[in-house]
Amino acid sequence: MPSSFCTDEEETRKLDATARSFLEHLGLPTSHPLCDDDGGLGETSEIVGAAGDSDHERVEELLSNIGAGVVFELPNAAANFFTDADANGRVASQQLFHRQQQQMPTPPSVGSISLLELHDHSAGELLLTAATMSAPTLAMSELWLRFFAAFLSPLCLCWMIHREVVTKNGKKTKQKSTAKKDGEEKVTMVICIAGLASSAVLFTDSLYVYEYGRWFGLSLFISSTILAVRCAAASSSNKEQRKNGGSNSEGTTTITLFRSTIFLLIATMAIVFLRSDGGMFMDNALRRFLPISSSTSTPDNESNNSLDRMPHPGIDLPTILEGMYLSSSNPLVSSIVSHWPESSRTYTVKNGATPYLVNGDQRTGIPFVVNGVEDQEYVRVWTRNGYDGEYLALDIAFPYSEGDDDDDDDDDDDDGGGGGDDESTGKQTVFVHDPKMPVYLVLHGLNGGSHEEYVKDLVKRRRAEGSTVVVMIARGMMDTRIVGWNMFHGARTGDVDVAARAVRRGLISLHADDARSERRQILVGVGYSMGAIILSNYVARSGEHCALDAAMAISGGLDMRQQLNFKRSMRLWQPMLTFGLREDMLIGKYARHCKHRLTREKFFSMLRVTSISALDVEAIVSYNSFDNLVHYYSEMSAMGDRDPEFDLFGASTDSAPTRAGSNNWGRIANVSIPFAVLQALDDPLVGWRTVGTNDPQGLVESGSGNIMLVLTKAGGHVGWPLGNNPKKDAWKWMNNAARDFALAVDMAKKSA
């Protein structure tokens, strides 16, 4: 087996007795077992036996390993395997599955391949792929314009007003040279175009309209249009003078381009405005005169190409209100909210939100640009998914304290964001485990890992407070690799279940071994973005078998089918994410896997798509044998087994909101633990509709009422920046909200 799986480098961390005890009770190997069978700390099953598992816990472990509807692995397995009612039948089904896995071809090697080999040694195909590489650059350019539109438009308008006043007052500039006048005129043209484009953005962009309303952008656009047209007319009036003066045609060409650009901007804005209702007005008007079909026709759910035929939502403004939604009939939830500080679930300027970041794009992008968190030290252990035999990496960050440096054989530690030695005091930082503090199981975002800045921010803050943080590395991410065919996909919840049960077993064993401990410390799941989507799906699917004590999903949708027509995200944000995911994972590591599983047409399409949704169609859906994109997103979503709201696929037959107690809520009603969903309504990547319902109060009252929705008007995607200098506090508000929720759950359970 290749040594690249191994992580058995010389240990440099100093662990005290409590941290070592935690690892021993966890019972997981510290190097990949397929590389080094002797590198672990013992088999998990031995530790479980020592903890004295009950029959109920052993049944749950069996369910975790083989599915039975509690977790989701692959669509065929979910439909065809594990249908026997008794445990022996499920074990037989599991054995059958493993025999089928063994009969599959040996997986190809993991690693990147040359560009020509990637394109079957066809230079033409390579050039076609290269032509699509400009999409991330174009998306970034448009995104930067939208970032600064709120500042550019007023500034440019002020400049145009100033120039108009100066011109009207008759202040001549004849004494200036022709070259200088031409230069000033070109600057004015650029300012006019920038001002008109920026005001058009303020008038037609959903996020700006959500912040300021329609009249603010409309007034700026009308003012900018009038002044830009007057500027174009004034420049045009000098056209004849330029000819009579013997100047060349360069000035005339510049003026023509300027006037054409102004006309195109006005025409484009008019079309966008007319389509701001999703195109209904234009379709109805055109159908009066032309025999055409509606552009907003209902897509075919059975087709993999339904993505292109989804209706455009137009200027899509939230129809649900910000605030905290909870079920007052659930005493545990009411107790949790009473212990949860209001400041950590209310994001406003009054509570410290950055005042000059005015829309979701800025609140998302700026934190990722300016924030940086020092590296954190982790101890990596491995746990095994019994479904397909893949090993998952868990990066464990322990809190730290100072101890006497009386061990001359120990190496000096690197700081690692709180670790290391203090040479001035002769103290050495030791890593500990506090059995009284909550333990966090973190699920990172798409193509991420424990090195993500927002993850390191959470780890740094919680370590300093005494909590142990376990980051689950999604299969195949970072420096981990798969040994079989089953790559990462967002609908798989089995990996989360395996990781959660591994940590939970360790905590149970640790508690049983400590006679002084009154109660086991709680295990709280925290998911970001894609990790939040998976965490939500797991909590809903697992129901009473959930291995977590509480969970919080941050910037993750509950119904990802609502992303199918989120065109803004596909055009502005997803090209950059698609490029990174495809280069790092599908091409950088698993290109040979994809070439083997996908048709030649699908593989080349995968190389050229520009959005995550399109990448899912060409790669994830086909590779994992989902029926289509709707099927994949349905399985991936906590609310994916109910009819989608907001007329996603056309007018709904049930116009009344689904209320609590109705079976129509689907698996989300099975949530059995305190589950908080933190979502910003201005999220530019995961749209507000992914909350899944226009009736948030009905959602939180579904089932046993264990769901809490925290909807903030502002915040962006994994953002929520604070203060005049967002870099200072990084992701403090978001990560402290998770901390305060966990502590509130802990206090509520103690008081109960």
N, C-alpha and C positions, 0 to 999 in steps of 0.2 A: 504494500500500500504506500502511496507517495507520502513523503515526510512533510509535505506542505500542510497536512491536516494537524500536525502536532503543535502544541504550545508548551512543551516541557522544558522551556529554558530555565536557567538557574533562578530560583526564587530570591527576590530582593526585598520583599515586603516583610516587615516584622509584625507578626500577629500575636496578640496576647492570648491568654487562655480562653477568654470568652469568644473571640473570633474563631479560634481553632475548634472550639466546641461546636459552634454553629456549623462550620464546614463538616465536621465529623458527623453530626446529626443529619446534615443534609445528605451525606452519603453519596456524593456525585464525583466522578473522576475529574481531575484537573488537567488532563490531556485527552485528546480524542482517542476513544477506546480502540478504534480501528488502526491507530498508529502504535499505541502503547497500552497493552492490556494491564500493565502493572503500575500505570501512572496515576491511578485513582485513589480515592480514600475509602473504597469499599463499595459493595453493591447496595443500591437503594433498597432492594427487597429485605436485606438484613436489618437495615435501620428501621424500616416499617414494622418488621416483626418485633423489634425491640420496643417500639412505641406502643405495642399492644393494639393494633387496629381492630376495630369492630367488624362484624360481618357486613354491615352497611357500607363501611369505608372500603372494604375489599370489592364489593359490588360496584361502587363508584369508580374504583381504579380500573376494573374490567371495562366499564363503559368508556372510560377515558381512552383506553388502549384500542378499542375496536369500533367505536362509533355508537351504534344503536340509536341514532337520532340526536344524541346529546351533543355531538360535535360534527363538524362537516370537514371532509377531506377532499374528495373528488366527486363529481356529479354521478358517475356510474356507480361508485361505491354507495353513495347516499340512496340511490334508487334500487340497487339490486342486492347489496350485501346486508348481512346482519338482520335478516327478517325473522329469524327464529326467536320464539319468545323466551326460551330457556338459555341459560348461560352456556351450556355445553354446545348448543346449536350455534351460538355466536362464536365460540372458540373454533368450531369446525369451519365456519365461514372465514374466520381470520386466517386459519391455516391454508384454506383454499386460495385466499387472496395472495398469501406469501408464495405459494407454489406458482401461481400465475406470474408473480413478479420475477421469480427465479427463471421462468421460461422466456422472459423478455430478452432482447439483445443486450449484450454488455454495454453500459453507458459509455459514450466517447469520453476522451480526455477533457479536462476542464482547463480553459485558458484561451487567450486571444489568438486569432489567426490573421493572416495578412489580408489586406483589402481585396487583392485580386482573388485569393481563394474564397473570400467571403462572397464574391460576385461570380463564382464559377469561372474565374480567369477571363471574364468578359470586360474589356475596357469600356464598352458602350454602357453596360449596366452600371459600372462604377461611376461614369459621368452622370448618369441619370440620378443616382443617389447623391452625388456631390451637389447637384443643382438644388436639392431640397435643404441643404445645410444652411441656407440663408434664412430659413424660417425663424430660428431663435434670435438672430440678429434683428430681423424686422420686427419681431414681437417686442424685443427689448427697446427698440427705438420708439415704437408707439407707446410703450408702457412709460418710458421716461417723459414723453410729452404729457401723458395723463397724470403722472406724478406732480408735475409743476404747473399744470393748467390753471389751478386756483391762484397761483402767484403771477404767472405770465400774463394772463388776460387783463387783470386790472392795471398792471404796469404798462403793457403795450397800449391800452386804452388811454392812459394818462399821457403817454408820449404822443399819440395821434391827436389828442385834444390840444396839447401844447403846440404842436406843429400847426394845427388849424388856426389857433389863436394868433400865432406869430405871423402866419400868412395873411390872415384877415386884417391885421393891424398894419400891413404894408411894409414890414421890415424886409428890405431887399437884401440880396446877397450877390449883387452884380459884381462887386469888387473881388469876389472869389474866383479862382481859376475854374476852367471847365472841368478839369479832372477832379477837383475837390467837390464841385457841385454834383458831378456824377456819382462820386463816392457816397455823399450824403443821401442822394436819392435812392441808391441801392440799399443803404442801411434802412431808410424809411420803408422801402418795399418789404424787406425781410421782417421788420417789426410789424407791419400791417398783416402780413401773412401769418406770423406767429400769433398775433393777437386774435385774428379771426378764427384760426384753427383752435386756439385755446378756449375761446368763448363758445365755439361749437361743441367742444367736449363738455364744458360745464352745462350746456343746454340739453345734451342728448345722452350723456353717460349716466347709467343707472346709479352708480355710487355717489356721484356729485348731486344728482337730482334728489337722492335719498337724504343727503346732508342739508342741501340748501333750498330744495323745491325747484319748480320750473321757472318761476318768474325771475329769479336771480340770474340764471344762465341766459334766459330770453332777453332780458334788458341789456346784458353785456354783448350778446350776439348782435342785436339790432344796432346798438351804438357802434360796435366795431365794423359792422357791415357798411353803415352809412359813411363812416370816416374812411374806410378802405376804398370804397367806390369813389369818393371824392378825390382821394389821393391818386387813384388810377386815372381819373378824368383829368386831373391837373397835370399828371405826367404825360398823358396823351396829347394835351394841348401844346406841349413843347415839341411835339414830333416834327411839325413843319419847320419850326425854328432850327431844329437840329439839321434838317436837310438843307435849308437855306444857308446855314453856317458852314456847310461842307463837311460835317461830321460823318463818320462811317456808319454802317448799319447796325453796329453792336448795340447802341443805345435803343434803337427802334426794336430790335429783337428782344432786349431785356424788358421793355415796356409791354410788348405783346405777350411774353411769358408771364409777366406779372398779372396782366388783366385776365389771361386764361386761367391762372391759378386761382384768382379771386372768384371767377365764375364757377370753376369746378368745386371749390369749397362750399359756395352757397348752394349749388345744385346737390352736392352730396349731403349736406346738412338737411336740405328739404326732403330728400328721399328717406334719410334716417328718421326724421321727425314723422313723416307720413307712415312709417313702419313701426313707430314706437308702441303701437297697440298690438304688435305681433304680425302686422301685415294685413289685418282684416279689412281696414278701410281701403287700402290699395287694391286688394283682391276683389272686393265688392264693386269698386269703381271700374276696374278693368273688365270684369265679367259682364258688365252692362253693354260694353261695346265690342268685346272680343270673345270668341268661343274658347276660353282657356279654363283649365282646372285650377282649383285653389292651391296656393303654395303652402297652405297650412293644413293639408289633408292629413288624416290620421295615418301614421306609419304602420307598416306590417310588423307586428311583434315577432312573427316567426322568422323574419329575415335578419341576416347578419348585417345587412346594409341599411337598417332602419335609422342609423345614426345620421346619415345624410338627409333623411326625409323628415327629421323631427322639426316641428314648427319653431320658429324663432320667437322667444318670449317678448321681444321688444324691450322697452324700458321697464325692467322688472323690479318693482318696489315691494318690499315686505308687506304682507297683509296681517302679520301677527305682531304683537307688541312686545317690547323688551320687558324684562322683569324676571322675578323668581316664581316658578310654577311648582306647586307641590300639593300632595294630597293631605288635607288636614285631618282626614279620618285615620291615618296611619300614625300611631303614637311614636314609633321609633323615628320616623321621618320628621315629625314635629319637634322631637327632642333634638335631633341633629341640627335642624335649622336654628333652633334657639341657642345652640352652642357655636354656630357658624357666624363669625363677625360679618356684619352687613357690608363693611368696606371691602372685603375680599370677594364679594359677589355682586358688587356694583361698580362698574367702570365708567367714571365720569371725570371731567376736568377737576371738579371739586375734590375727588378722591385721588388726584395726582396724575390723571391721564395727560399725555403730551398735548399741549393746546394747539400747536401749529401743524400737527399732522391731521389732515382734515378728511381723509377718506380711507377706505379699506386697503387700497393699493399702497398708500404711504405707510399705514400702520402694519402692513405685512412686510413690505420690502425693506424699509429703513432699518428695522431691528436686525434683519439678516445681513445687512451691509455693514453696520457699525458695531454690532455686538461681538464680543470675543470673550470666551471663558477659558481659563487655564485648564490644561489636561488633568483628568482625574485618574487615580490609580484604581485598577480593578483586579480582582482575582477571578479568573475564568474557570468555570466548571461546565460540564457537559451532561445533558440529559437526553434520553432516547424516546422518540415517538414510536410506540409499538406498532402503529399502523403500517408504516413502510420502512422502519428501521433507521430512519435518518436521525442524526444527532444534532441537537440544538445547543448553541453556546449561550450561557448565562454569565454576564459580566457583573460581578458583585463588588460594590463599593462600600467599605466599612467606615463608620465614623472613626475618629482618631483622638488620641490623648497623648500626653507626654509621660514617658516612663524613664526610669534610670537606665543609662547606657552602660549596663554591666556585662554585656555579652560582646566580647571582643571579636567573636567569629562572625557576627552579623555584619552584612554590608550596609553601607550608608544608603538611605532611601532618597529618592528624588522627591521634590516637593509635591508634585502631582496635585496641586490645588489644596494643600492642607497637610500633606505628608512631609517626611523628611526629618533631618536632625537639626537641632538648635545647638550649634557649636559653642555659642557664648555661655550656655547654661549647662552643657554636658548632658542634656536630655535628648532622648531619641523618641521620635513619634512612633507610637504603636497603634495598630488598628484593632478596634474592639467591636463588640456587639452588645448593644443594650437591649435586654429582653423585655423592657417595659415600653419601648417606643414602637410605633407602627413600622412595618416593613413594606417597602414599595416595590411592586413589580411593574416595570416601565416597558411600554411598547412604543418604539420609535416610529417615525414617519417613513414615507416611501423612499427606498434606496438609502436608508440611513443606518444608524447604529449607535453604539455608546459614545462615539466621537462627535455626534451632532452637538452644536453649540447649546441649543435649548435643553437637550438632555443633560449635558454637563452642568448647566446652570441649576437644574433641579437637583442633581447629585451633589453639587457643591453645597447648596443651601441645606439639604436634608442631612448630609454627613455632619455639618457643623452643629446641627441640632441633636445629633445622637441617633439618627435613624440609619438603618442599613438599606441600601437601594440595590435591587437586582434588575439589570437591563437585559431583556430577552432579545437576542440578535435574530432577526428574521432569517429563516433558512437561506443559506447561500449569500447573505449580505456580509459586508466588511471583508475580513480575511477568512471567512468560513466558506466551506464548499459542500455541495451535496454529493453523495456517493451513488445515488440511483438516478431515476428519471424525473422524480417529482420536485419540480422547482417551486419557488414561491408563487402563490396567487392569493388575492385578497379575501377569498371566500373560505379559506382554510382556517378553522378555529381549533383544530386538534392540537396544533403546536402550543397555543396559549394554554389549553387545558393541561397538557403534559407539564409545561413549565410551572404553572400555578400549583399543580398537585405536588410536584417535586419540592417546591419551597414550603408548601403547607405541611407536607409530611415532616420536613425538617423542624418546623416550628412546633408541631405536635410532639415530636420526639424530644425536643429540647425542653418543652414545658413539662413532659412526664418525668424528665430526669432532674428537674429542679423542684425540690420539695417546698422551697420558699415562695415559689411563684403561685399567685392566686388564680391567674387566668392567662391563657395563651395570648401573646401579642397578635394584633390583627395584621392581615395581609391585604393591602390596598393596591388595586390595579390602576395605573395611570397610562392612558394612551393619547398619542398626538397624531392628528391627521389620519393617515392610513392606519396607524396603530390604534387610533380611537375608533375607527370604523370596525376593525377586527374585534377590538375589545367589546364594543357594543353588541356586535353579532354574537360573540361568545356568551356574554351575560344573558342575552335573550334566549339563545338556543339551549344553554345548559340548565336554565331554570333552577330547580331545587338542588341540582347536582353541581352547581357552580362552586369552584374551589377557592374563590376569593371571598373575603369578608365585606368588601366594598369596592367600588370602581368609579373612576371619573374619566369621561371621554372629552377630550379637548379638540375642538375644530374638526370633528369627525361626524359625518352624516349618519342618520338613522335609516334613510331610504335613498340609496345612491342612484336609483333609477331617475331621480329628479335631476341628475347631472347630464342626462342624455341631451337636453336642449339648453344647457348652460353655455351658449356660444361665446360669451365674453371670456370665460375662463379658457376655453379651447383656443381662442385666438391670441390672448395676451400672456397667459401664464403657463399653459401646458406645453407649448413648444420647448421651453427651456427645461422643464422637468422631463419631458419625453427624451430629449437629447441626452441628458445625464443618465437616466435609467437605462436607455438602450445601449449607450456606450459602455457603461460600467458593468451591467449585468448580462443582458441578452447577447451582446457582442463581445464584451470584454472577457466574460467567463464561459457562457453557455451557448456560444454560436453553433457549435457542433451538435448540441442537443436540439436546438431549434431547426437546424438544417435537416436533421433526421426526421423530426416529427412533422414539420410543416411542408406544404407543397412549395415548389419553386416560386410560384406566383405569390403565395402568402409570405414567404420569407423575404422576397424583394419588397413587397408592400410594407412589411414590418420595418425595413431599413429606411423607408421614405416618409412614413406618416409623421404628422406634426402635432398630434395631441395624445394625451394619455388614453382617452376613450377610443381613438382610432387604433392605438397600439394594443389596447385590450382586445379589439376586434380581430386584428391580424395575428396576434401572438398568443395571448392568454386564453382566449375563447377556444381557438383551434387546438392549441397545444394540450389543453386539459379536457377537451371533448365536451365543453358546454354547448348547449343547443345554439345559443346566440348571445349577443351582448346583454339583452334584457334578462335572460336566464342567469348569466353570470352576476349581474348587479343585484338580481333578486336574491340569490344565494348569499351574496356578500353583505346584505343589509339586514339589520335587526328588524326592520319593518318590511322586508321584501316579500313576505308571504301573504300580503293583503293587497287589495286593489289600490293603486297609487292615486293620490289626491291631486288637486290643482289641474284636473282635466289633462293629465299628461298624455294620454292616448285618446283624447277626444272627450266629449261630454260624458260625465259619469251618470250611471243609472241611479245611483244613490246620492242625492244632493244633500241629504241631512248629515251632519257631522256624526261620527261614531262616538258614542258616549261610553263612560266607564261601565263595566259589567257586560259589555257586548263581546261576543266571541270574535267579532270582526277585527279586533286589534291584532290578532295573530300571535306570533311567538313573543312579541315585545311584552305581552301581558304576563309572561312566565317569569319575569325578573323577580328574583327572590332575595336579593341583597340590596342595600342602599346604593343607588346608581345615579350619579350626577352627570348631566350633559351640559358642558360649557360651550356655547356657540355665539359668535358675533354675527349679527344680522347684516353686516357689511363685508362679510368674508368674500374675497374675490376669487378664491379657488374652489371652495365647497359652498355652493349657494345656499341661501336661507331656506329654500324649499326642501332641502335634504333633512330638515327637522321632521319631515314626513307627514305633517298634518297641519291643517288650518285651525285645529282645535287643541292647542297645547294643554289646556286644563283637562280635557278629556283623556289625553295621553297619560298624564301623570296619575290620573285616577284609575287607569286600567289595571286589571289584575289586583294585586295586593297593595297597590299604591306606593311602590318602592322607588319610583322614578322621580327625579328632581331635574327640572329644566332651568338653567341659568342663561337667559338670553340677554346679551348686551347689545345696545344699538351700535356701538363702535368696538373696535378691537382688531379687525382684520383676521388673517389666518395665522395661528400660532404667533400672535403679535402682542397686543395690549401693552404698547410702550408707555413708560412713565417719565414724567419730569421734563424739564427743558433740555436736559442732556440724556436721551434714552440709553446711551451706552453705559451710563453709571449704574442703572438698576437692571439692565438687560431684560430678562423675562421674569422679573420679580413678581409682578402682579399675577400672572398666569400660574406660575409655579407655587406661589404662596396660597393661591386659591385652592390648589390641590392639597397643600399641606393643611390648611384650615379645615377643609372638608374631612380629611382623614382624622384629624384630632377631634373634630366634632363627632364623628362616628364612634371613635374610641371612648369619648366621654359619655355619649348617649348609651353605649352598650354597658359601660360600667354602672351608670345610674340605673339601668334596667335590671 
